Amino acid sequence: MCTVTFIPGKDKVFITSNRDEKLSRKQALVPALYMYKGWKMIFPKDAEANGTWIALKENGDAAVLLNGAFIKHHSLPPYRESRGVIFLDILASKYPSYSFSKMDLSGIEPFTVILYERGSLYQFRWDGTEKFCKQMPAGRPHIWSSATLYDGLVIKKREQWFAAFLNRNSFPTQQDILNFHRFTGDGDSNNDLLMSREGVYSTVSITSILLTDGRGNMKYMDLKNSRQAERNIELTGVTRVL
């Protein structure tokens, strides 16, 4: 839930996420097709809370969840609901951007959602008190790192790695992007994109969504168990990718 990239291409969009999680947490289920509140959706399922951190909806809407908002916060459980379930509820709305603006988030731990909805890109943040919604340029690449694990200096360094990657890869493939998420860093295992901290936190999986006109693809790399999965979905009602 902690490193996300958005890369638009010619007639396609890539959204990719590294999940940095406590190693003690139960391993997620590989992506599958689910019916959720009337929508067909593909997502890996969190085995503890039954939510997720990345999902693709049959109409082409896609989103990723990151823990925290702007700064590292103190976790004060119990919370009313899992962020991963709230995330699914937002995406399962007819208009997720509107749903976020109206949803009651009291009692929910801070989070960030990156949403691609009908060709528009949004950044939503909930800091535990207030909501923030920002529309981002959908024609430009972006990278986000979770505020709960990475400070400003590390986030800036990751932005520089991302810029260098794009300079080397004007038209990256999905595999190029997966390789960026897996192998980029400077040898500091605490802050490399494939991170590991004192046997407590580690990057446990990488998930990449590819959207093209009429078709969605999700590739999943389970790094803990050295397995991979891939799911496809035919998209309906999509007006445009970009």
Stockholm file with secondary structure:
# STOCKHOLM 1.0

chainA/1-242         MCTVTFIPGKDKVFITSNRDEKLSRKQALVPALYMYKGWKMIFPKDAEANGTWIALKENGDAAVLLNGAFIKHHSLPPYRESRGVIFLDILASKYPSYSFSKMDLSGIEPFTVILYERGSLYQFRWDGTEKFCKQMPAGRPHIWSSATLYDGLVIKKREQWFAAFLNRNSFPTQQDILNFHRFTGDGDSNNDLLMSREGVYSTVSITSILLTDGRGNMKYMDLKNSRQAERNIELTGVTRVL
#=GR chainA/1-242 SS CCEEEEEEETTEEEEEEEEEEETTSCCCEEEEEEEETTEEEEEEECTTTSCCSEEEETTSCEEEEEECSSSCCCCCCCCSSCHHHHHHHHHTSSSHHHHHHHCCCTTCCCEEEEEEETTEEEEEEECSSCEEEEEECTTSCEEEECTTTCCHHHHHHHHHHHHHHHHHCSSCCHHHHHHHHHHCSSSCTTTSSSCEETTTEEEEEEEEEEEETTEEEEEEEETTTTEEEEEEEECCSCCCCC
#=GC SS_cons         CCEEEEEEETTEEEEEEEEEEETTSCCCEEEEEEEETTEEEEEEECTTTSCCSEEEETTSCEEEEEECSSSCCCCCCCCSSCHHHHHHHHHTSSSHHHHHHHCCCTTCCCEEEEEEETTEEEEEEECSSCEEEEEECTTSCEEEECTTTCCHHHHHHHHHHHHHHHHHCSSCCHHHHHHHHHHCSSSCTTTSSSCEETTTEEEEEEEEEEEETTEEEEEEEETTTTEEEEEEEECCSCCCCC
//
